[in-house]
């Protein structure tokens, strides 16, 4: 009896998280749990009545609206500030940001469009919150290469790409290249191949890009770059010497938003950021104070048109930005 109750509680918690935190429909949750819609409704009711879920009615934060206006004025972007309570955990802020980013994406990405995505933790969270949409003739393409076969990156990136393709009934394409190569000459040779050129052309034709920003601290990038992708101490020194603070889809950037002359970019398979700036809608979803330096660099580099950011991170970004971005 105890195990049955534990199983019910576990299912109720999972259903409540998908329903309240990720805006999943009851139909989608029922399919995931392989139960009926009425069972999902009962699980959500049980979650509320047993105290797993606490519902509070809160008016939209006036400060969030002010932050949106200030971000828009300072960086000349469309800002979407996600209201979060001050006591929110980093995980809750991350989930709320991802859920809101899904709504922003759905308001922009529609039939006959190409969506380019950069795989990573935030975009994976967004992929989990997706629901099927009645759009047609869409294509989805990865912006960055996959991990080596011994690491989780290959399966991880494929799962994200598949989720986006399924939600939009879209043709999905990944670049047949790893994230990093040992030599710049190898990269040049690969990118001359027709199979790679066709993927790069699709990236270049994208109507919408969805991504987050990776951070680099003292030459050491965030995971996944430390998870078996052939970066060593010499590479870290190179990043530090070149003043790298972050990356967009494995193309590295400096604090002023520039990327030319960074040696590691000759060996990465991420996008050419000069071409990336021509994508009409460039949606960046981000949460966490550790991303602020890299985010500010991306804003200064004019890499973002739509910023989805939680309220706490937005306050920290603005309070730590004493000067407006450079013009590019």
N, C-alpha and C positions, 0 to 999 in steps of 0.2 A: 504493500500500500504506500509506504514511504517513497519508494522509487517512482511510483506512478505520479505522486504529487510533485516530486522534484522535476519530473519530465514535463508536467503541465506548467510548472512555474518557469522552467527554461524556455518552453515554447511561447508562453505569454510574454516573457521579457523580450525575446527575439522579435515577436510580432509588434510589440509596443515600440521598440527601438526603430523598426523599419517604418512604422506608421507615423509616429510623432516626430522623430528626428530626421528621417530621410524622405518624408512625404510619399512613401510608396502607397499604392492603392491596395485595398483589401483583396482585389483580384490577383494582383501581383504577389502579395504575401501568401495567399492561398496556394498559388502555383508553387512557390518556393518550399512551403511546408508540406505540400501534397495533401492538403485538407480542403474542405469546402469553405466558401466565403462566410457562411454562418458560424463555422467553427472559429474562424479568425475573429469575427465580431465578438464571440463569447470570450476568446482569449484576451482581447483588448479590454473588455469589461472586467474580467478577472484581474488584469494587471492594475486597473484603477482601484478596484475594491480592496485588493490585498495590499495596497500601498506601494506597489512597484512603480506606479506612475503618480506623480503629483501634478495636477493641472492648476495653473495660475493664469488669470486673465491680466495681461499687462499691456498698457498703451504703448504704441511705438515710441521709442526714445527720441525726444526732441533733440538731444545731443547728436544722435546718429544722423539726423537730417542736416544739422549744422556741419558735421564732419564731412558729409557728402558734398555740400556746397564748397567747403574750404578745399577739399581735395580736387574738386573739379576746377576751381579757379587757379589753384597753385600749379597743377600739372596738366591742365587742359585735356582732361579725360572725362569719361562718364564713370562716376563712382557709385558703387552699390555697397553701402555700409550696413552690415548685418548686426542688428541689435542683439546683444548678449548680456545677461546679468553679470555684474562685477565679480560674483563668486564662481563664475563658470570655470570648469577645468579646461586645460588645453585640448583635451579630447572632445569635449562638448563644443568648444569654439570651432574646432576643425570640422566637426560634423555639421554644425549649423552653416558654416561658410560653404561647405560642399553642397549642401541642400539648396542654398540660395543660388549658388553658381549654376545648378541644374536649371532653375527657373530662368535665369538670365540667358543661358545657352538656348533654351527652348523658345525664348522670345526673339531670337536672332536667326538661329539655324532652322531652315525650312526646306521645302522641296527644291530639287535641282541645284543644290549647293554642295560644295566640297568642304569638309571639316578636317583640319589638321590638328592632331593632339600630341602632346608631349607626355609620355608616361612617367608616373611618379606617384607618391603617396596621396597627394591631394586629388589628382585626376582619377586615381583608383577609387577614392572615396566618392567622387562624383559619379563614376561608372556604376557603383553599387546603388546609387539613388535614382538611376535612370528608369523610366517606364516607357513602354512602347508608344510611338507617336505615329499619326496617320500622315507620313510624308513619303514622297516617292522620288526616285531617280537621284539619290544622294550617294556620295562617296566619303569614306573616312580613311585618312592616311596618318601613319605615325610620322612625327617630326624627327625623332631620334632613333638611332640604331638599337639593336637588341643586345642582351647580355651574351656572354659566351655560354656554350652548351652545358658547362659544368656548374653554372650559377643559376639562381632563381630568375634572373632577369628575362630570359627568353619566355618562360611560361607566364610570368607576371605581366609582361607587356602584351603578350598574345591574349590573355584574359581580358585586359582592359580594352584592347582593340575590338575583340569579339563582342563585348558588352555594348559598345557604342554602335557597332554595325548592326547588331540585333535590334536595338532600340529604335533605329531609324530605317530598318530594312535596307541597309546600305551596303554597297560593295566596299569591302575593307582591304586595305593594302598596307603592308609593312615594308620598309626598306630592307633588302637582303644583305645587310651589312652589320658588323658589330658596332658597339658604341665608340670604341677607340681602336686605332691601328698602331703598329709599332713604328711605321715610317710614313712620312708625308708622301713619298713616291707611291706607296701602296694605295693610299687614299686616292691620289690622282688617277691611278690606273683603274681602280674600282669605279670611280665616278665617270669614267669614260665609257663604261659598259652600258649597252642599251637598256638592260633590265634595271639598272640603277637610275639611269637618266629618266626613264619613264616615271619612276616614283618621285624624283626631284621635280619633274614637271608638274605632277599632281600637287605636290606641296606648294609649288609656286603659284598654282591656279586656285589655291584655297580661298574661299569666301570668309571663312571663320577659322581662327586658331584658338585652342584652349590649352592652357598651360599653367604651371606654377613656376616659381623661381627657386633654383637651388642656391645654397649659400656656400661660400668658401671662407674659412677662417685660417689666417696665417698660412695660406697655401694648401690647407687640407680641405678638400671638398666633402660635402655631406654624402652619406650613403645614398645611392648604390655604388658610388665610385670606389668605395673601399671593399666591395664584395666580390673580388675576383676579376676585376676588369683591367688587370695589367697596368695599374698605376703604381709607381714605386716612389722612393724617396727623391730621385732626380726629378720626377714629374712634379712632386709637391714643391720642390725648390724653384722649379721653373714657374709655377703658378704664383708663388710668393714674389719672386723677382719681377714678374710682369704686372704685379699689382692687382691680381684677380680677386674679386670679392663675391662673384656668383656666376651662375650660368642659366641660359635658357635652352633647354633641350640639348644639353652638352656642348653648346657653344658658349665660351667663357667671356665675361665682361669685366671691365674695371669700374671703379667707383664713379667715374664720370659717364658711364654708359658706353664707352668705346670698346671695340673688340679687335680692331686691326693691330697686327704686330704681336699678338699673343701667340707664343710658339705652340702651345698645346692645341690651338684651333686648327693647326695644319694637320693634326692627327685625329681630330674628332670627326664624327659623321653627322653632327648637328647641322641645322640650317644656316645658310648665309644670312646674317642679320640685316644686311642692306636690302636683300630681296624680301626678307620676312616683313619689313616695315611696309611693304606694299599690300599686305593682306588687309582687307577693309576693316574687319572686326577681329581684334586681338584681345581675348578675354583672359585675364590673369586672376586666379583665385589663390588667396594666400592668408595664412593665419600663423601667428607666433612672432614674438619679439626678435627671435634669432634670425628671422628673414629680412629684417628692416633694412640693413645696409645694402643687401643685394637687391631688394625691391626698389629702394631709392635709385640705385644705379640703373635699373631697367626703366624707371620712369624718366630719368635724365636722358637715357638713350632713345626715348620716344618709341619704346617697344610695346607699349600697352595703350589700348584705346578704351577698354572697359576693365575696371578694377573691382573685384569682389573681395571684401576684406572685413574681418570682424571688427566690432566697435573698439575693443581694447587695443588691438594692433593698430588701428587707424589713429587712435589718440597718441600712441607712442611714436608713430611715424611722423605725425605733424609736430609733436613737441620736440622731436630730435632733428627736425629739418629747419635750420635757421635761415637758409637761403633758397630761392626758387631754383628749379632745374635749369641746366644749361640749354641753350637753343641748339637744335641739330637739324 
